[in-house]
Amino acid sequence: MTSARVPTALLLTLLAARASTARADEDDDAKTAKAAEPAEAAEPAEPARPAAPDDLAPPETSVLATYYPPPVDGPALRLPESPTRLYFDVAFAQSKDLSALPYIAGSGTNFRFALGGVKRWRRFAFEAEIPFLQITSLDVTAVPGGVPDPERQTGLSFGDVRLGAIWTARLAGEALVGGFGLRGRLATHTTRFDFFLPTDGSMVSYVFPYYFHIEPTAILGGALGRFTFVINEGLLVLIGPNGEFLNMEVVVPNVVFWDSHVAVGYAPFDVLGASVELGTDVQVNTVNDTQFPINDVRSAWVAPALQIHAGPIRIDLIARIGLGGRGTNAFGVIDYIGTSSYTLRTTWAFN
């Protein structure tokens, strides 16, 4: 190798080395830049919704709120869970002995048309019922002095308005629900009859005594599969203002009953269910008044019912049959519900 070729070879070797180094630096810079790029942001997962606690869960979706045993005036059952609903009642009641009322004897029947509703708010239910028309027929066999004229009369009247509130909580899911209720019945009825007295032919007006009802109760119920049950235990307090008949003051006594209800139901199909209820009322105070022979009154009745479901519409057919003879009849007269009754109810539920 000549002396001129040696520097040339060295120069070529140096240039090749520098080119190799530059390519390596470029590769390293590319890797570093790629590593420095922010990672593609992962799509945030939707946070899981916390399960609604039982005390806020909408009762409209529950078996207990759908296939509940239907309340019937006797006084009516309070439910542990109910949907927001409106209903229309047509009922027929009868009493074969009116002797629990002062100064008259006989029998009576009553057709009752009522509108009612329940507003559900969380674990509260607010209820109201308005009997806007009653068609009452009386067969009066005796008034002071003999038999009145006419003996049979039919009158139209407004009934007693009901207002109430219920609070319940789930104690073991839908299987066990408990709480309390308070209901009042206002003495708003306008039932009255005019008779000619057999003694002197003068006309008198007979007005059914007015009672304010106060009904506190404890409530227990639940659903096990398609079976439902409801238990009520409480008081029925009747407080009445005094009235007047034949220029005599009618002293309306306060009467207190222990009111008990046990109802069970079963819905074998989505569109059909049945239930039966046993109600008892036992007088717990003593009334020292000869005008009102209503001491030691013990009443019992049974109410079988059939329920038909068609979407939000529910139809109930309820028969309330009085048991226990005179005590049941006397209670039916005092409470203006009759010894027995038959009710057709159409309900629209809002889920």
C-alpha positions as CSV (number, residue, x, y, z in Angstrom):
1,M,0.0,0.0,0.0
2,T,1.4,3.4,-1.0
3,S,1.7,6.3,1.3
4,A,-1.1,8.2,-0.5
5,R,-3.6,5.3,-0.1
6,V,-3.1,5.0,3.7
7,P,-4.6,8.4,4.6
8,T,-7.5,7.8,2.2
9,A,-8.3,4.4,3.8
10,L,-8.2,5.9,7.3
11,L,-10.5,8.8,6.1
12,L,-13.1,6.3,4.7
13,T,-13.0,4.2,7.8
14,L,-13.6,7.3,10.0
15,L,-16.6,8.4,7.9
16,A,-18.2,4.9,8.0
17,A,-17.9,4.8,11.8
18,R,-19.5,8.3,12.1
19,A,-22.4,7.3,9.8
20,S,-23.0,4.1,11.9
21,T,-23.0,6.1,15.1
22,A,-25.5,8.6,13.7
23,R,-27.9,5.9,12.6
24,A,-27.7,4.3,16.1
25,D,-28.4,7.7,17.7
26,E,-31.4,8.2,15.4
27,D,-32.8,4.8,16.4
28,D,-32.3,5.5,20.1
29,D,-34.0,8.9,19.7
30,A,-37.0,7.3,17.9
31,K,-37.4,4.7,20.7
32,T,-37.2,7.4,23.4
33,A,-39.8,9.6,21.6
34,K,-42.1,6.6,21.3
35,A,-41.7,5.8,24.9
36,A,-42.3,9.4,25.8
37,E,-45.6,9.5,24.0
38,P,-48.5,9.4,26.4
39,A,-50.3,6.1,26.5
40,E,-53.7,6.1,25.0
41,A,-56.1,6.9,27.7
42,A,-58.2,4.0,28.7
43,E,-61.9,4.6,28.4
44,P,-63.2,5.2,32.0
45,A,-65.4,2.4,33.3
46,E,-68.9,3.5,34.2
47,P,-69.1,3.6,38.0
48,A,-71.3,0.9,39.4
49,R,-74.7,2.2,40.8
50,P,-75.1,1.5,44.4
51,A,-78.0,-0.8,45.1
52,A,-81.0,1.0,46.4
53,P,-81.6,0.3,50.0
54,D,-84.8,-1.6,50.9
55,D,-86.3,1.5,52.6
56,L,-86.2,3.4,49.3
57,A,-86.9,0.6,46.8
58,P,-90.1,1.2,44.8
59,P,-92.8,-1.0,46.3
60,E,-94.7,-1.0,43.0
61,T,-92.4,-3.7,41.6
62,S,-92.9,-6.1,44.6
63,V,-95.2,-9.1,44.8
64,L,-96.6,-7.7,48.1
65,A,-97.6,-4.4,46.4
66,T,-99.1,-6.2,43.4
67,Y,-101.0,-9.2,44.8
68,Y,-102.0,-7.7,48.3
69,P,-105.2,-8.9,49.9
70,P,-107.8,-6.2,49.1
71,P,-109.0,-4.0,52.0
72,V,-112.7,-4.0,52.5
73,D,-114.7,-1.6,54.7
74,G,-115.1,-3.4,58.0
75,P,-113.0,-1.3,59.0
76,A,-110.5,-1.7,56.1
77,L,-107.2,-3.5,56.2
78,R,-104.0,-1.4,56.2
79,L,-101.3,-2.6,53.7
80,P,-97.6,-2.9,54.4
81,E,-96.9,-1.9,50.7
82,S,-99.1,-0.5,48.1
83,P,-98.6,1.1,44.7
84,T,-99.8,4.6,44.0
85,R,-103.3,3.9,42.8
86,L,-106.8,5.1,42.3
87,Y,-109.9,3.0,42.8
88,F,-113.7,3.0,42.4
89,D,-116.0,1.0,44.7
90,V,-119.5,-0.2,44.2
91,A,-120.7,-2.0,47.4
92,F,-123.9,-3.4,48.8
93,A,-124.3,-3.9,52.6
94,Q,-127.2,-5.0,54.8
95,S,-128.2,-5.2,58.4
96,K,-131.1,-7.2,59.7
97,D,-131.4,-5.6,63.1
98,L,-131.1,-1.8,63.7
99,S,-131.6,-2.0,67.5
100,A,-128.1,-0.8,68.2
101,L,-129.3,2.6,67.1
102,P,-131.3,4.6,69.6
103,Y,-135.1,4.9,69.3
104,I,-135.7,2.9,66.2
105,A,-136.0,-0.8,65.3
106,G,-136.0,-2.5,61.9
107,S,-133.6,-3.5,59.1
108,G,-131.7,-1.7,56.4
109,T,-129.7,-1.9,53.2
110,N,-127.1,0.4,51.6
111,F,-125.6,0.8,48.2
112,R,-122.3,2.7,48.4
113,F,-120.3,4.4,45.6
114,A,-116.8,5.6,46.6
115,L,-113.7,7.0,45.0
116,G,-110.4,6.4,46.7
117,G,-106.7,6.7,46.2
118,V,-103.2,6.0,47.7
119,K,-100.1,8.1,47.1
120,R,-96.9,6.3,47.7
121,W,-93.8,8.3,48.7
122,R,-90.8,6.2,49.6
123,R,-91.9,4.2,52.7
124,F,-95.0,6.3,53.3
125,A,-98.5,5.8,51.9
126,F,-101.1,8.6,52.1
127,E,-104.7,7.4,51.5
128,A,-108.1,9.0,51.1
129,E,-111.6,7.7,50.3
130,I,-114.8,9.7,49.5
131,P,-118.1,7.9,49.5
132,F,-119.8,10.4,47.2
133,L,-123.2,8.6,47.1
134,Q,-125.1,6.3,49.4
135,I,-128.6,4.9,48.6
136,T,-129.9,3.7,52.0
137,S,-133.2,1.9,52.5
138,L,-134.8,1.4,55.9
139,D,-137.7,-0.8,57.1
140,V,-138.5,0.7,60.4
141,T,-140.8,-1.4,62.5
142,A,-140.9,0.7,65.6
143,V,-140.2,4.3,66.9
144,P,-141.4,5.7,70.2
145,G,-145.2,5.4,70.2
146,G,-145.6,2.6,67.6
147,V,-145.0,2.1,63.9
148,P,-144.0,5.2,61.9
149,D,-145.4,6.3,58.6
150,P,-144.0,5.4,56.1
151,E,-142.4,2.2,57.4
152,R,-140.1,1.9,54.4
153,Q,-138.0,4.8,53.1
154,T,-135.1,5.2,50.7
155,G,-132.7,8.2,50.9
156,L,-129.7,9.5,49.1
157,S,-126.7,10.8,51.0
158,F,-123.1,11.6,51.2
159,G,-120.9,9.2,53.2
160,D,-118.1,9.5,55.8
161,V,-114.7,10.6,54.3
162,R,-111.6,8.5,55.3
163,L,-108.1,9.9,55.5
164,G,-105.0,8.1,56.6
165,A,-101.2,7.7,56.5
166,I,-99.0,4.6,56.7
167,W,-95.3,4.2,57.3
168,T,-93.5,0.9,56.9
169,A,-90.0,-0.5,56.5
170,R,-88.6,-3.7,55.2
171,L,-87.3,-5.8,58.1
172,A,-86.2,-8.8,56.0
173,G,-86.5,-7.8,52.4
174,E,-90.0,-8.3,50.9
175,A,-90.5,-11.4,53.1
176,L,-91.2,-9.2,56.2
177,V,-92.4,-5.6,56.3
178,G,-93.5,-3.8,59.4
179,G,-94.7,-0.4,60.4
180,F,-97.6,1.7,61.7
181,G,-100.7,3.4,60.4
182,L,-103.1,6.1,61.5
183,R,-106.5,6.6,59.9
184,G,-109.4,8.9,60.6
185,R,-113.0,8.8,59.5
186,L,-114.8,12.1,59.5
187,A,-118.4,12.4,60.4
188,T,-119.5,13.9,57.1
189,H,-122.5,11.8,56.2
190,T,-125.8,13.4,55.5
191,T,-128.1,10.4,56.1
192,R,-131.5,11.3,57.5
193,F,-135.1,10.1,57.3
194,D,-138.4,11.9,58.0
195,F,-141.3,10.0,59.7
196,F,-144.8,10.8,60.8
197,L,-145.2,9.7,64.4
198,P,-148.1,7.3,65.1
199,T,-149.0,9.2,68.3
200,D,-149.9,12.7,66.9
201,G,-149.0,12.6,63.2
202,S,-146.2,15.1,63.6
203,M,-143.2,14.8,61.4
204,V,-139.7,14.1,62.9
205,S,-136.3,13.8,61.3
206,Y,-134.1,10.9,62.3
207,V,-130.4,11.4,61.6
208,F,-127.9,8.6,62.1
209,P,-125.6,9.4,65.0
210,Y,-122.3,11.1,64.0
211,Y,-119.0,9.3,64.9
212,F,-115.5,10.4,64.4
213,H,-113.2,7.4,64.0
214,I,-109.6,7.3,65.2
215,E,-107.8,4.1,64.1
216,P,-104.1,3.6,65.1
217,T,-102.7,0.2,64.2
218,A,-99.5,-1.8,64.0
219,I,-98.9,-3.4,60.6
220,L,-96.9,-6.6,59.6
221,G,-96.9,-8.3,56.3
222,G,-94.7,-10.0,53.7
223,A,-94.5,-12.1,50.6
224,L,-93.0,-15.5,50.2
225,G,-93.0,-16.3,46.5
226,R,-96.6,-15.8,45.3
227,F,-98.0,-16.0,48.9
228,T,-98.8,-12.8,50.7
229,F,-99.9,-12.1,54.3
230,V,-101.0,-9.0,56.3
231,I,-101.6,-8.6,60.0
232,N,-103.1,-5.5,61.6
233,E,-103.5,-5.0,65.4
234,G,-104.8,-1.7,66.8
235,L,-107.6,0.3,68.2
236,L,-110.9,1.6,66.7
237,V,-112.0,4.7,68.8
238,L,-115.5,6.1,68.0
239,I,-116.0,9.6,69.4
240,G,-119.4,11.1,68.8
241,P,-121.0,14.5,69.3
242,N,-124.4,14.5,70.9
243,G,-127.6,14.9,68.8
244,E,-131.3,15.5,69.2
245,F,-134.4,13.4,68.4
246,L,-138.0,14.2,69.5
247,N,-136.8,17.2,71.4
248,M,-134.6,14.9,73.5
249,E,-130.8,15.0,73.6
250,V,-129.2,11.9,72.2
251,V,-126.0,11.3,74.1
252,V,-123.5,9.6,71.8
253,P,-121.0,7.7,73.9
254,N,-117.4,7.1,73.1
255,V,-116.8,3.4,72.2
256,V,-113.4,1.7,72.0
257,F,-112.7,-1.6,70.2
258,W,-109.6,-3.7,69.8
259,D,-109.4,-4.2,66.0
260,S,-107.6,-7.2,64.5
261,H,-107.1,-8.4,60.9
262,V,-105.3,-11.4,59.5
263,A,-105.3,-11.9,55.7
264,V,-103.5,-14.3,53.4
265,G,-103.4,-14.4,49.6
266,Y,-102.0,-16.4,46.8
267,A,-101.5,-15.6,43.1
268,P,-101.0,-18.8,41.1
269,F,-101.0,-16.8,37.8
270,D,-100.0,-13.3,36.8
271,V,-103.6,-12.4,36.0
272,L,-105.4,-14.1,38.9
273,G,-105.1,-14.2,42.7
274,A,-107.3,-15.0,45.7
275,S,-107.3,-14.1,49.4
276,V,-109.2,-14.5,52.6
277,E,-109.3,-12.1,55.6
278,L,-110.5,-12.6,59.2
279,G,-111.5,-9.5,61.1
280,T,-112.5,-9.2,64.7
281,D,-113.5,-6.3,66.9
282,V,-113.9,-6.6,70.6
283,Q,-115.2,-3.7,72.8
284,V,-112.8,-2.8,75.5
285,N,-114.7,-0.1,77.4
286,T,-118.0,0.0,79.2
287,V,-120.9,2.4,78.1
288,N,-123.3,3.3,80.9
289,D,-126.1,4.7,78.7
290,T,-129.6,3.2,78.4
291,Q,-130.0,4.9,75.0
292,F,-127.1,2.9,73.5
293,P,-127.2,-0.8,74.6
294,I,-123.7,-1.4,73.2
295,N,-121.7,-3.1,76.0
296,D,-119.5,-6.2,75.5
297,V,-119.9,-6.1,71.7
298,R,-117.8,-8.8,70.0
299,S,-117.8,-9.0,66.2
300,A,-116.1,-11.3,63.7
301,W,-116.3,-11.5,59.9
302,V,-114.6,-13.3,57.1
303,A,-113.8,-11.8,53.7
304,P,-113.0,-14.1,50.7
305,A,-111.9,-12.2,47.6
306,L,-110.9,-12.8,44.0
307,Q,-108.5,-10.4,42.2
308,I,-108.1,-10.1,38.4
309,H,-105.1,-8.3,36.8
310,A,-104.9,-6.8,33.3
311,G,-101.8,-4.6,33.1
312,P,-102.2,-1.6,35.4
313,I,-105.9,-2.4,36.0
314,R,-107.0,-4.7,38.9
315,I,-110.5,-5.9,39.6
316,D,-111.4,-7.1,43.1
317,L,-114.6,-9.1,44.0
318,I,-114.9,-9.1,47.8
319,A,-117.6,-10.7,50.0
320,R,-117.6,-9.8,53.7
321,I,-119.6,-12.2,55.7
322,G,-120.5,-11.5,59.3
323,L,-120.0,-14.2,61.9
324,G,-120.9,-14.4,65.5
325,G,-124.6,-13.3,65.6
326,R,-125.9,-10.2,67.5
327,G,-122.5,-8.8,68.3
328,T,-121.4,-8.7,64.7
329,N,-124.7,-7.1,63.7
330,A,-124.5,-4.5,66.4
331,F,-121.0,-3.6,65.4
332,G,-122.0,-3.4,61.7
333,V,-124.8,-0.9,62.7
334,I,-122.6,1.2,64.9
335,D,-119.8,1.4,62.3
336,Y,-122.4,1.8,59.4
337,I,-120.9,-1.0,57.4
338,G,-123.7,-3.6,57.7
339,T,-123.6,-7.2,59.0
340,S,-122.3,-8.3,55.6
341,S,-121.3,-6.6,52.3
342,Y,-120.3,-7.3,48.7
343,T,-117.9,-5.0,46.9
344,L,-116.7,-4.6,43.3
345,R,-113.6,-2.6,43.1
346,T,-111.7,-1.4,40.0
347,T,-108.2,-0.1,40.6
348,W,-105.7,1.7,38.4
349,A,-102.1,1.4,39.6
350,F,-99.4,3.8,38.6
351,N,-96.0,2.1,38.5
